Amino acid sequence: MVESTNFLKGAFAACDPEDSSKPAQIIPFRFNPEALSRQLSVERGQGGGGASGAAPAQGAGTGNNSQGADADAGALKESFSVLVRLDLADRVEAGPSGINRNLGILPEISALEDLMYPVDSQAQHASDGTEATQARAKRPLVLFVWGEKRVVPVKITAMTINETFYNAALYPIRAEIEISLEVLTEQDARDNTRVRSSLNFTGKNRRDMANLYFANVGQTDVTLPPPS
């Protein structure tokens, strides 16, 4: 029997990629995913000397390193795969949301889809389309909020949407969405304070949790040979 527990909801926070003063748009999960798949990998270094890890750069957040003192060291890459469940019955049970229930969960699905599309910008609205070159519109900066100690800036690389039930007007009322995420790196943090602060925040919490383990649990009876 599972004990009754109050869970914090995970969420995506969509931020303006160019104006950090604008408030983020929050998309909370209606159900926290039951499982989260994470992958850490080290890229082969440019120097061709293998994939040995470099020491983290000063202030590095999640351990995604740019090239450090060791020129052969590869950068650390981190990715997530998360399954989000949406159900109209959950929204109705939670009380009035201001969303017409006849639309099913299409608004939530559309909000998640929109994270993969470029953000409207002032320059685009001011353009008459006759310019020789136009700046490429940027996608929103997405923060993946997974508990109070993990807030990571991510790029959504893929999204698989499985709509499973519909109402009479063919609006979806239940769906599962598998979302693939790639954590942004130190290079992405150079020109964006939100990326930098979230990498630092999550990195510090990771180190604190690791130190807590070693300080309280990590002492064992294993004897290591003395260095030669």
N, C-alpha and C positions, 0 to 999 in steps of 0.2 A: 504494500500500500504506500502510495507516494504522499508525503506530508504536504499540507497546504502551505504554499510559499508565495509571497508577493514578489513578482518578477519585474525588473525594469525592462522596458521595451527597447529592443535594438532599433536602429533607424539609419536612413540615409539623410545627410544634410547637403543640400545643393546650394553652393555659394557662387556669387558672381565672379568670373575668372579675372576681372580687371578692377573691380571696385570692392575692396575688402570692407568698406563701411556699410555696405548693404546687408541687411539681416539675411541669414540663411533660411531657405525653405525646407522644412522638416517633413520627411516621409517616414513615419513610424511603422514598424511591422505590427500587423494586427495579431499575428501569432509569432512569438519568437521561434526562429528555426530550431528544429530538434537536433540538428547537427551542422557543423561548419567544417569544411575541408580547407586546410591550409597547406601550402607548399613553400618550402625554402630551398633555394638552389643557388649555387655559385657559378657564375659564368666563367668560361675560360678566359684568362687574361690576354690582353693584346700582345704581350711579349712572347706568348706561346710556351710559357714555362709551366703550364699546369693550372690547376684551379685552387691554389692555396689561398686561404682567406687573409685579407689585410686587417690590420688593427683599425678599429673604428675611427673616423675622423672626429675632431673635437666637436662636441655637441651633436654628433650623429644621433638620429632618432631611432629608427627601427633596425639599424645596422646595414642599411643600404649605402654602401660606400662608393665614393668616387675613387679614382686611383690615388693611392697613398704613397708611402715611402717605397713599398715594394712594387715595382713597375709591372711585375708578372701576376700580381694578385687580381682576381676577378671580382666584379661587383656582385653583391648579394641581391638576389631577386626574391620577392615574396608575393604570393598570389593567394586568393581566396576563391572558394566556390560555395555559394550559400543558396539554399532553397527557401523561398518565401511563399507562404500560403495566404491566400486571400479568400474570404468567405463573407458574403453579404449578411448571412445570419448573425455573424459576430458583430457587425456594425449595428444592425437593428437591435440586438440585445444590449449593446452598450448605450443605447439611447439616441436621441436626435443628433445628427451630425451636420445638418444643413444641406446634405446632398440628397437629391431626389432619388429615392430607392428604386424607382422604375428604371434608372440608368444602370442598375446593378453595380458591379465593381469596376466598370469601365473607367471612371475617373481615376481610381488608384492605379490601374494598369497603365493608363496614359501618363500619369505623373512619373512612374518608373521608366517608361519608354523615353520620356522627354529628357531624361538624364543623359541619353546618348546623342542628343541633337544639339547643334550649336545654339548659343544664346543670342537672342536679338540684341543688337548693339545700337548706340546712338549713331555711329558712323553709317550703319546699314540704312537706317531710316532717313538719314540726310542725303544718301547717295541717289542720283538719278539714273544710275546704271551706265553712264557714258564714260566713266573713268577707264583709263587704259589698264590699270591694275587695281584690284581691290584687296584689302586685307582679309585674310581668311578668318571667318568667324570662329570663335573658340567655344568649346563645350564647357558646361559648368564644372567648377571644381567640386568634386564629390567627397564628402567625409563619411566614412563608414564608422558608425558608432556602435560598439559592441561591448557594452558594460562601461562602468565608470572609469576604468583604467586603460581602455583601448579605444582610441579615436584616431583612425588612420586615413590619410588622404589617398584616394584610389582613382584609377581609371577603369571604367567599365568596358571590358573587352568583348563580352558576349552576353546575350540574354535569350533564354529559351522560355517561351510563354505557352503553357498548356492550359487552355480554358476547358473546363470539364462539365459545367452545367450552365444552362441559359434560362432566362425567363421567356415569356410569350413573345416578346419583341426582339428576341435574340441578343439581348444584352447579357454578357457573362455574369454569373452570380457566384461562381467558385473557380479558382485557378491556382496553379502552382507555377512559380517563376524561378527558374534556375539562373543565377546571375554570377558571371565570372568577373573577378576583380583583380587588378594588378596594382600593388602598392607603389605610389610615386617614390622617386629617389631623391638623393641629395641634389642632383643636378636640377630637378624640377623645383627644388626649394630655393634656388638662387634668387629668383625674382618674385617670390610669392611668400609673404609673411605667414599666411594661414597654413601653407604646406609646411614651412619651417617649424612653426609652433606646434603643430599636431605631431610631426615626426619627433620633435624633442620631448613632448609630453608623453607619448607612448613609449619612446625609448627609455626615458627615465623610469617609468613605471615597470618596464620589463627588467631593467637592472635592479631596481628595488626588490622586485619579487624574487629574482635569482639570489640576491644577497640574503634575503630573508630565509630562503631555503638552506643556503650554505651555513648560515649562522645558527640555525635551529635543528636542521634535520640532516644536513649533508655530511656530518662527521660519521665515518664508518670504521670498522675494524680492519679494513684493507690496509696492508702494509706495502708501501712502495719501496723499491730498491733505491739506495742512495745514488745520487748522480755520480757518474764515473769521472 
